[in-house]
Amino acid sequence: MKRRREKVTYNYECSLTQEQYVLTEKAAHPKDLLSVKAYYDMNPEMDDRPAVIKKKLGISTEPIQKQ
């Protein structure tokens, strides 16, 4: 009978939002990791999520105007 291989998980915390998340691969620079929410908060012009997802999260679906 074969032994079952254990999955190794690594727990990290977003430096901005303090969200906890689990990865199955060790991060090279854990201090530089950001959650998806933090990334889109920092870069709202890059937010390409569908309107359905934005509505579910309670985010404005109006496009941001560039100056």
DAKA-V785628 format. One record per residue. N is the residue number from 1. RES is the residue in one letter. OMEGA is omega in degrees with one decimal (none if undefined). D_CENTER is the distance of its C-alpha to the mean C-alpha in Angstrom with 1 decimal. Layout:
n;res;omega;d_center
N;RES;OMEGA;D_CENTER
N;RES;OMEGA;D_CENTER
This chain:
n;res;omega;d_center
1;M;-179.4;39.1
2;K;174.3;35.9
3;R;177.5;33.6
4;R;179.9;30.1
5;R;-179.7;27.5
6;E;175.2;25.1
7;K;177.2;21.4
8;V;178.6;20.1
9;T;179.8;16.7
10;Y;179.8;15.1
11;N;179.3;13.6
12;Y;179.6;11.4
13;E;176.9;10.6
14;C;-176.6;8.5
15;S;-179.3;11.5
16;L;-173.9;11.2
17;T;-178.4;10.2
18;Q;176.4;11.5
19;E;176.8;9.1
20;Q;174.8;10.2
21;Y;-173.4;8.7
22;V;175.5;11.0
23;L;177.6;11.3
24;T;179.4;14.7
25;E;-179.1;15.1
26;K;-178.7;15.9
27;A;179.4;13.9
28;A;-178.7;16.4
29;H;-174.8;15.2
30;P;178.9;13.3
31;K;-177.9;13.9
32;D;-177.6;12.1
33;L;177.0;8.6
34;L;173.2;6.0
35;S;179.3;3.0
36;V;179.8;2.6
37;K;-179.7;5.7
38;A;179.6;7.0
39;Y;-178.9;7.0
40;Y;173.6;8.8
41;D;179.3;10.9
42;M;-176.5;12.0
43;N;-177.2;12.7
44;P;179.3;14.0
45;E;179.4;16.3
46;M;-175.7;13.7
47;D;-177.4;12.4
48;D;179.2;13.8
49;R;179.1;12.6
50;P;-178.5;15.9
51;A;179.8;17.8
52;V;-179.6;17.8
53;I;179.3;14.1
54;K;179.6;14.5
55;K;179.6;17.6
56;K;-179.7;16.1
57;L;179.8;13.6
58;G;-179.2;16.6
59;I;178.5;15.7
60;S;-179.1;18.6
61;T;178.8;19.2
62;E;179.4;21.6
63;P;179.0;21.1
64;I;-179.0;20.9
65;Q;177.2;24.1
66;K;-180.0;24.4
67;Q;none;27.2
